Amino acid sequence: MRVLIYGAGVIGSLYAALLSEAGIDVTVYARGRRLEDLQTKGLLYRRNGKIKAVDVTVISALEENDRYDYIFLTVRENQLMTALAELRDNISPTIVTMVNSLDTCENWEKICGSGRILQAFPGAGGSLEKVVLDADLTPRIIQPTTIGKKDGREKELAALFRKAHIPCQVVNDMHGWQICHLGMVVPIADAYYESKDPEHAGNDHSLMKKTAYRIRRNLRRIKDKGIRLSPVKMHIFLILPVTIAAMIMGFTFRSGFGNRFMYQHSMKAPDEMRRLHRQFYAFLTDQE
């Protein structure tokens, strides 16, 4: 089994480390400063308070006949189309997109080739501290790695993740799942950007109430468009009073989980999240 991780940021590096430790042949495609760091120092990963070196191959160019069983596309949304165009002529059969996006695999396959896309979404977060990866998987109960159902390949990919002890789930409608996901994470990112003290945004009860209200409104509008809420637990935002939901949001924002999986990503990728904000609300408006 050969796997290529296309994108060596936090998400790509974490999945590379976990898959490599499970005995998978992992190659990482990187550029710029991250490429230089990986070539000179290797993939360094903080685990249980210790720094480990992970055995991966690092490349800066992809040949057309360099075949991998899976190419994991772990780039930002605004880099997605460029990456797909670069992968067009490569012979690898399956590109696993692990990207925040409102677009569909049908549109992506117009660029990279029919039948090649298997949609997924990471359940992970963290940071790169200089050259050391400090990241982890999100708890299964909150958000396991999610895979869209497609011609049986989702089962093979789920088996690969299980081998690497990566919690995962398969959903029937990955596009709908991603719309619901954005309905939640866009207001969360907005809260950080609106706060005068983003690191302590959870202490602002008025802002947490506004965030809970926005999530509820988004999910209602998504549901009104005929899109099934996924995962089902998102219905809790439609049931709980906004004041109680705001208290839960405040606790989550103040927690270690909130810092690692919400705050760090939002503050390191503001351009991406603001772009997704515009796309998401334009999508809701266009569908009315």
C-alpha positions as CSV (number, residue, x, y, z in Angstrom):
1,M,0.0,0.0,0.0
2,R,1.5,3.3,-1.1
3,V,0.0,6.7,0.1
4,L,0.8,10.2,-1.0
5,I,0.0,13.1,1.3
6,Y,-0.3,16.2,-0.9
7,G,0.1,19.1,1.5
8,A,2.4,19.0,4.5
9,G,0.6,21.3,6.9
10,V,-0.8,20.3,10.2
11,I,-3.5,17.9,8.8
12,G,-1.3,16.3,6.2
13,S,1.6,15.9,8.5
14,L,-0.6,14.3,11.2
15,Y,-2.1,11.7,8.9
16,A,1.3,11.0,7.4
17,A,2.7,10.3,10.8
18,L,-0.2,8.0,11.9
19,L,-0.3,6.1,8.6
20,S,3.5,5.7,8.6
21,E,3.5,4.4,12.2
22,A,0.9,1.8,11.1
23,G,3.4,0.4,8.5
24,I,2.0,2.2,5.5
25,D,4.4,3.4,2.8
26,V,3.9,7.1,3.1
27,T,5.3,9.9,0.8
28,V,4.7,13.6,1.6
29,Y,4.6,16.2,-1.2
30,A,5.7,19.6,0.1
31,R,6.9,23.0,-1.0
32,G,8.8,26.0,0.2
33,R,10.0,26.2,3.8
34,R,8.1,23.1,4.9
35,L,9.8,21.1,2.1
36,E,13.2,22.3,3.3
37,D,12.4,21.5,7.0
38,L,11.2,18.0,6.1
39,Q,14.2,17.3,3.9
40,T,16.7,18.5,6.5
41,K,15.1,17.5,9.8
42,G,12.5,14.9,8.9
43,L,8.8,14.8,10.0
44,L,9.0,15.5,13.7
45,Y,5.9,14.7,15.8
46,R,5.2,15.5,19.5
47,R,3.6,12.5,21.2
48,N,3.1,11.9,24.9
49,G,5.5,14.7,25.7
50,K,8.3,13.3,23.5
51,I,9.4,14.3,20.0
52,K,9.5,11.4,17.6
53,A,10.9,11.2,14.0
54,V,8.5,9.6,11.5
55,D,9.8,7.6,8.6
56,V,8.3,9.2,5.4
57,T,9.6,9.9,1.9
58,V,9.6,13.6,1.0
59,I,9.2,14.8,-2.6
60,S,8.8,18.2,-4.3
61,A,7.5,17.0,-7.7
62,L,5.1,14.3,-8.8
63,E,5.7,12.3,-11.9
64,E,2.8,11.2,-14.1
65,N,3.6,7.5,-13.7
66,D,4.3,7.6,-10.0
67,R,1.3,5.5,-8.8
68,Y,-0.2,5.6,-5.3
69,D,-3.2,3.7,-4.0
70,Y,-4.4,6.9,-2.4
71,I,-3.5,10.6,-2.8
72,F,-4.7,12.5,0.3
73,L,-5.3,16.1,-0.7
74,T,-4.8,18.1,2.5
75,V,-4.6,21.7,1.2
76,R,-6.6,24.8,1.9
77,E,-9.8,25.5,-0.1
78,N,-8.2,28.2,-2.2
79,Q,-5.4,25.8,-3.3
80,L,-7.7,23.0,-4.3
81,M,-8.2,23.7,-8.0
82,T,-4.5,24.2,-8.6
83,A,-3.8,20.9,-6.8
84,L,-6.4,19.0,-8.8
85,A,-5.0,20.4,-12.1
86,E,-1.5,19.2,-11.1
87,L,-2.9,15.7,-10.3
88,R,-4.8,15.4,-13.6
89,D,-2.1,13.5,-15.5
90,N,-0.9,11.3,-12.6
91,I,-2.0,7.7,-12.9
92,S,-3.1,7.2,-9.2
93,P,-6.7,6.0,-9.2
94,T,-8.1,7.7,-6.0
95,I,-7.7,11.3,-4.8
96,V,-9.1,11.7,-1.2
97,T,-10.1,15.3,-0.8
98,M,-9.8,16.4,2.8
99,V,-10.8,20.0,2.3
100,N,-13.3,22.5,3.7
101,S,-15.4,23.2,0.6
102,L,-18.9,23.7,-0.7
103,D,-18.0,22.4,-4.1
104,T,-18.9,18.9,-5.4
105,C,-16.8,16.0,-6.5
106,E,-18.5,16.2,-9.9
107,N,-16.9,19.6,-10.5
108,W,-13.6,18.4,-9.2
109,E,-13.6,15.4,-11.5
110,K,-14.1,17.7,-14.5
111,I,-10.5,18.8,-13.6
112,C,-8.7,15.6,-12.5
113,G,-10.7,12.9,-14.3
114,S,-13.9,11.0,-13.8
115,G,-14.3,8.6,-10.9
116,R,-11.1,9.6,-9.1
117,I,-12.5,11.7,-6.2
118,L,-13.3,10.1,-2.9
119,Q,-14.6,12.9,-0.5
120,A,-13.5,12.9,3.1
121,F,-12.9,15.3,5.9
122,P,-10.3,15.2,8.7
123,G,-11.0,14.8,12.3
124,A,-7.9,16.5,13.6
125,G,-6.3,19.8,14.6
126,G,-3.2,21.4,16.2
127,S,-0.2,23.4,15.2
128,L,3.3,23.3,13.8
129,E,5.7,24.7,16.4
130,K,8.6,25.7,14.1
131,V,9.4,22.2,12.7
132,V,7.6,20.0,15.3
133,L,4.1,18.9,14.7
134,D,1.9,19.3,17.8
135,A,-1.5,17.9,16.7
136,D,-4.0,15.2,17.5
137,L,-7.2,13.6,16.3
138,T,-10.5,15.0,17.5
139,P,-12.4,12.7,19.9
140,R,-14.6,10.2,18.1
141,I,-17.7,11.4,19.9
142,I,-17.2,14.9,18.5
143,Q,-15.9,14.4,14.9
144,P,-14.2,11.3,13.6
145,T,-12.6,11.4,10.2
146,T,-15.6,11.3,7.8
147,I,-15.7,9.6,4.5
148,G,-18.4,9.9,1.8
149,K,-19.9,6.7,0.4
150,K,-18.8,5.9,-3.1
151,D,-18.7,2.6,-5.0
152,G,-17.2,0.6,-2.1
153,R,-13.9,2.4,-2.0
154,E,-15.0,4.1,1.3
155,K,-14.9,0.7,3.0
156,E,-11.3,0.2,1.8
157,L,-10.3,3.6,3.0
158,A,-12.1,3.1,6.4
159,A,-10.1,-0.1,6.8
160,L,-6.9,1.8,6.2
161,F,-7.8,4.4,8.8
162,R,-8.7,1.7,11.3
163,K,-5.3,0.1,10.8
164,A,-3.7,3.4,11.7
165,H,-6.1,3.7,14.7
166,I,-7.8,6.7,13.2
167,P,-11.5,6.9,14.2
168,C,-13.7,7.2,11.1
169,Q,-17.3,7.1,9.9
170,V,-19.0,6.8,6.5
171,V,-21.8,9.0,5.5
172,N,-24.2,8.7,2.5
173,D,-24.2,12.3,1.5
174,M,-20.8,13.9,2.0
175,H,-21.7,17.1,0.2
176,G,-24.6,17.6,2.6
177,W,-22.4,16.7,5.6
178,Q,-19.9,19.4,4.5
179,I,-22.7,22.0,4.2
180,C,-23.8,21.2,7.7
181,H,-20.2,21.3,9.0
182,L,-19.8,24.8,7.5
183,G,-23.1,25.9,9.1
184,M,-21.4,25.4,12.4
185,V,-17.7,26.2,11.9
186,V,-18.3,29.5,10.0
187,P,-20.1,31.1,13.0
188,I,-17.4,29.7,15.3
189,A,-14.6,31.3,13.2
190,D,-16.6,34.5,13.0
191,A,-16.8,34.7,16.7
192,Y,-13.0,34.7,17.0
193,Y,-12.7,37.4,14.3
194,E,-15.3,39.6,16.0
195,S,-13.9,39.3,19.5
196,K,-11.6,42.0,20.8
197,D,-9.8,39.2,22.7
198,P,-10.0,36.1,20.4
199,E,-8.1,33.8,22.7
200,H,-10.7,34.4,25.4
201,A,-13.7,34.8,23.2
202,G,-15.5,32.2,25.3
203,N,-15.7,34.7,28.2
204,D,-18.0,37.0,26.1
205,H,-21.5,35.7,26.9
206,S,-23.1,38.1,24.4
207,L,-20.8,36.8,21.6
208,M,-21.5,33.2,22.6
209,K,-25.2,33.8,22.5
210,K,-24.9,35.4,19.0
211,T,-22.8,32.4,17.9
212,A,-25.3,29.8,19.2
213,Y,-28.1,31.8,17.5
214,R,-26.2,31.9,14.2
215,I,-25.6,28.1,14.2
216,R,-29.3,27.5,15.0
217,R,-30.3,29.8,12.1
218,N,-27.9,28.2,9.7
219,L,-29.0,24.7,10.5
220,R,-32.7,25.6,10.2
221,R,-32.0,27.2,6.8
222,I,-30.1,24.2,5.6
223,K,-32.9,21.9,6.7
224,D,-35.4,24.1,5.0
225,K,-33.5,23.6,1.7
226,G,-34.2,19.8,2.0
227,I,-30.7,18.9,3.2
228,R,-30.7,16.3,6.0
229,L,-28.7,17.5,9.0
230,S,-25.6,15.3,9.4
231,P,-24.5,14.1,11.8
232,V,-27.9,13.7,13.5
233,K,-26.5,15.2,16.8
234,M,-26.6,18.6,15.1
235,H,-30.4,18.7,15.8
236,I,-29.4,19.5,19.4
237,F,-28.9,23.1,18.3
238,L,-32.5,23.2,17.1
239,I,-33.8,21.9,20.4
240,L,-31.7,23.6,23.1
241,P,-32.7,27.2,24.2
242,V,-30.2,29.6,22.8
243,T,-29.1,30.7,26.4
244,I,-28.2,27.1,27.3
245,A,-26.5,26.5,23.9
246,A,-24.5,29.7,24.6
247,M,-23.3,28.4,27.9
248,I,-22.1,25.2,26.2
249,M,-20.4,27.2,23.5
250,G,-18.6,29.3,26.1
251,F,-17.4,26.3,27.9
252,T,-16.2,24.7,24.6
253,F,-14.4,27.9,23.5
254,R,-12.6,28.1,26.9
255,S,-11.6,24.4,26.9
256,G,-8.3,22.8,25.7
257,F,-10.3,21.2,22.9
258,G,-11.5,24.7,21.8
259,N,-8.0,26.1,21.8
260,R,-6.5,23.2,19.8
261,F,-9.3,22.4,17.3
262,M,-11.1,25.7,16.9
263,Y,-9.0,28.7,18.0
264,Q,-5.7,27.7,16.4
265,H,-7.2,26.9,13.0
266,S,-9.4,29.9,12.9
267,M,-6.5,32.3,13.7
268,K,-4.0,30.6,11.3
269,A,-6.4,30.5,8.4
270,P,-8.5,33.7,8.5
271,D,-8.4,34.2,4.7
272,E,-9.7,30.6,4.1
273,M,-12.4,30.9,6.7
274,R,-13.6,34.4,5.5
275,R,-13.7,33.0,2.0
276,L,-15.8,30.1,3.2
277,H,-18.1,32.5,5.1
278,R,-18.8,34.4,1.9
279,Q,-19.4,31.1,-0.1
280,F,-21.6,29.6,2.6
281,Y,-24.0,32.5,3.0
282,A,-24.1,33.0,-0.8
283,F,-25.0,29.4,-1.1
284,L,-27.9,29.8,1.3
285,T,-29.1,32.9,-0.5
286,D,-28.8,31.4,-4.0
287,Q,-30.8,28.3,-3.0
288,E,-33.8,30.4,-1.8
